[in-house]
């Protein structure tokens, strides 16, 4: 979850930045995994939030529920294009009648070993 994360700062490695504001936690996870060879996510430790509240939070910041949902659709496509089968887009139901895109990580993804040059 983007609102609650811990990063280990390594001065010997380049800083990782993201180009998106929704699903940025998945972006960081994929980038750190590719850079460092692994990550530890504790998905059950988080803050309690109300998704798609129009006042405050990410919906308030983005201008409402519809702009947030539209941005999620665009960012879902960016994530799939950039990370391929590391991520999987899924339609998720929030509340009684809100269906929108979410991202799932492929926990079986393996980095291909680099072949030694001859």
C-alpha positions as a printed NumPy array, in Angstrom:
array([[  0.   ,   0.   ,   0.   ],
       [  1.47 ,   3.315,  -1.044],
       [  0.415,   5.132,   2.119],
       [  2.41 ,   2.817,   4.35 ],
       [  5.762,   1.484,   3.248],
       [  9.27 ,   1.078,   4.509],
       [ 12.302,   1.523,   2.303],
       [ 15.858,   0.588,   3.027],
       [ 18.01 ,   3.369,   1.649],
       [ 21.133,   2.102,  -0.05 ],
       [ 23.578,   4.864,  -0.846],
       [ 25.489,   2.522,  -3.166],
       [ 22.42 ,   2.037,  -5.453],
       [ 20.566,   4.529,  -7.636],
       [ 17.319,   6.005,  -6.328],
       [ 14.173,   4.53 ,  -7.877],
       [ 11.454,   6.926,  -9.027],
       [  7.979,   6.27 , -10.357],
       [  6.114,   7.857, -13.238],
       [  2.655,   7.07 , -11.883],
       [  0.634,   8.051,  -8.826],
       [ -1.75 ,   5.116,  -8.585],
       [ -0.259,   1.602,  -8.274],
       [  3.041,   3.295,  -7.385],
       [  3.559,   0.723,  -4.625],
       [  3.527,  -2.046,  -7.223],
       [  5.865,  -0.014,  -9.444],
       [  8.358,   0.304,  -6.565],
       [  8.017,  -3.392,  -5.719],
       [  8.776,  -4.43 ,  -9.302],
       [ 11.691,  -1.996,  -9.638],
       [ 13.306,  -3.033,  -6.357],
       [ 12.786,  -6.697,  -7.201],
       [ 14.489,  -6.266, -10.573],
       [ 17.303,  -4.199,  -9.08 ],
       [ 17.959,  -6.142,  -5.885],
       [ 16.747,  -9.636,  -6.785],
       [ 13.986,  -9.764,  -4.172],
       [ 11.6  ,  -7.821,  -1.945],
       [  9.646,  -8.473,   1.215],
       [  6.02 ,  -7.347,   1.221],
       [  3.811,  -7.621,   4.262],
       [  0.44 ,  -7.105,   2.639],
       [ -1.463,  -7.8  ,   5.856],
       [  0.103,  -4.803,   7.639],
       [ -1.615,  -1.624,   6.486],
       [ -3.755,   1.303,   7.461],
       [ -7.543,   1.21 ,   7.434],
       [ -9.019,   3.36 ,   4.707],
       [-12.269,   3.947,   2.847],
       [-11.756,   3.421,  -0.861],
       [-13.314,   5.926,  -3.245],
       [-14.415,   8.469,  -0.645],
       [-14.933,  11.724,  -2.501],
       [-13.674,  13.854,   0.387],
       [ -9.955,  13.677,   1.11 ],
       [ -7.525,  10.909,   0.264],
       [ -6.527,   9.982,  -3.258],
       [-10.005,  10.676,  -4.706],
       [ -9.988,  14.201,  -3.281],
       [ -6.46 ,  14.744,  -4.568],
       [ -7.333,  13.488,  -8.067],
       [-10.576,  15.425,  -8.397],
       [-13.123,  12.736,  -7.597],
       [-14.029,   9.106,  -8.086],
       [-14.254,   9.106, -11.893],
       [-10.824,  10.714, -12.481],
       [ -9.272,   8.233, -10.05 ],
       [-10.897,   5.282, -11.794],
       [ -9.792,   6.594, -15.197],
       [ -6.228,   7.079, -13.947],
       [ -6.26 ,   3.552, -12.542],
       [ -7.224,   2.188, -15.955],
       [ -4.383,   4.107, -17.638],
       [ -1.853,   3.126, -14.975],
       [ -2.916,  -0.513, -15.201],
       [ -2.001,  -0.467, -18.887],
       [  1.352,   1.23 , -18.144],
       [  2.181,  -1.398, -15.525],
       [  1.353,  -4.307, -17.825],
       [  3.348,  -2.771, -20.674],
       [  6.379,  -2.084, -18.466],
       [  6.433,  -5.226, -16.304],
       [  4.714,  -7.865, -18.454],
       [  3.978, -11.041, -16.558],
       [  5.336,  -9.669, -13.268],
       [  1.894,  -8.11 , -12.768],
       [ -1.676,  -9.05 , -13.551],
       [ -4.551,  -6.585, -13.846],
       [ -7.746,  -7.673, -12.095],
       [-11.197,  -6.127, -11.809],
       [-12.031,  -5.631,  -8.155],
       [-15.298,  -4.722,  -6.464],
       [-15.279,  -1.964,  -3.857],
       [-18.462,  -1.429,  -1.901],
       [-21.838,  -2.157,  -3.438],
       [-21.384,  -0.99 ,  -7.012],
       [-17.837,   0.188,  -7.718],
       [-15.797,  -2.021, -10.044],
       [-12.31 ,  -0.855, -10.934],
       [ -8.864,  -2.114, -11.856],
       [ -6.317,  -3.359,  -9.377],
       [ -2.919,  -5.008,  -9.778],
       [ -1.754,  -8.381,  -8.488],
       [  1.891,  -9.422,  -8.335],
       [  3.042, -12.688,  -9.876],
       [  4.678, -14.345,  -6.867],
       [  6.134, -17.033,  -9.135],
       [  8.011, -14.572, -11.351],
       [ 11.687, -15.439, -11.697],
       [ 14.475, -13.239, -12.971],
       [ 16.274, -14.935, -15.832],
       [ 19.94 , -15.426, -14.959],
       [ 22.382, -13.387, -17.   ],
       [ 24.319, -15.608, -19.362],
       [ 28.101, -15.263, -18.981],
       [ 29.721, -13.636, -21.985],
       [ 32.118, -15.829, -23.926]])
